Amino acid sequence: MPELLTAEAPQLRPARDPELAWASVDPVAAPDLAMTRRRMRELIDTRPRPLDRVERPGHFTGSALVVHADLERTLVLFHAKLQIWVQPGGHADGDANLPAVALREAQEETGIEGLRVWPIAVDLDIHRVDPPAEEAHDHYDVRFVVLAPQGATVDANHESEAQRWVRPDELAGLGADSGLHRLAANGLALARSISG
């Protein structure tokens, strides 16, 4: 049975083999994500560097649904470059250990100490990004639940202009896309089941 992992856990050591990234994708069996899952397999099978940010038409990223200790709210960040509300996350930069990528990005972007990641992905999403000074490309995002400790304090870095703990019914008012709505619903349900 999996367990929540801290950054120091040996299971989160960096790795280069793209098949380890597939090991994060493979268990996500939701029927509505079948096409996304197939496209992620195809990326691994057909592109030379699917874990590197220079790979086009896209590459793997890892992101975190950071769940408040009350198990009712999640943390969203107003992304400075993209000018949208998103969950913490970022490029794999060659690391196939995607739960480790998600946890690292959550730590860097939120500044919260004591975060723990559930090592099995809760959601998959492929979305187009069009950052300034870069060509538009796809992020093959593998998403994980990350639990914040009691009394967590957010000390976000320069990548976001604002941060907010929100309930799922508040996401629409922030312009969140359908993927973030799905992630929040599924991720909170998972968080409640693993913390109880």
C-alpha angles and dihedrals in degrees: 000000000000121000136202110273133210122213091263094059113121089226088069098059114133117265135182105205111107088211087072088058088052089052086064093048100042099070093056098098103163107141093226089058097049095104092047090050091050092050090051090052089049091052090055092046099046110030124072097219110023092160096054124090092227093062114111144237079024150318143212123282131178124218138183134222096210106208122203117235088251088066089224103088139048131202120249127184129207100232112228096212101035096037094219136109111258142157117259114276146119152170122329089220091202097316112126091189094095098178086056090049091051093048093046092050092047091052094047096045100041103030089218114150123216099030118163127199130213101225097217116081117246098193145012127209136172113199138164120246126192107189121181114271093014134088115254113264143160129268113211093205122196109193131209138184114246119188122215119213125243111284094018114179120207115223101169124196130231094282093082133049096201140009131205139178106224141179117231092255089060095059096081090059089056093052094248115175124241091261092060091047090052092045093051094049096046095037095052090049090052092045091054092049095050097042098050 
